[in-house]
Amino acid sequence: MYVVTVVFQVKPANAADFRASVLAQAQNSLQREPACKRFDVCFDPQSPERVFLYELYDDRAAFDAHTQTEHFAQFSAAVEGWVEDKTLSFWHLD
């Protein structure tokens, strides 16, 4: 399995809007992408501007397909100006 983790640092003024958008993105990914097996969205209770994603895909090709979906493009465009920092990491789960 292919694991993607993402840590977002969101601008404080946009934290609530980002939260709604990223939760919708997770739901869309799980419902529309059979190869997306998990899409967890975690919020730091001490800092609502810090968001952690844990995504699980069948393989790298499935993640690459995810990044080409319409809902991914819409999410990325919507949150682009709200994000101060974004760190992606890629893992393999045996």
Secondary structure, DSSP 8 states (H G I E B T S, - for coil): -EEEEEEEEE-GGGHHHHHHHHHHHHHHHHHH-TTEEEEEEEEETTEEEEEEEEEEESSHHHHHHHTTSHHHHHHHHHHGGGEEEEEEEEEE--
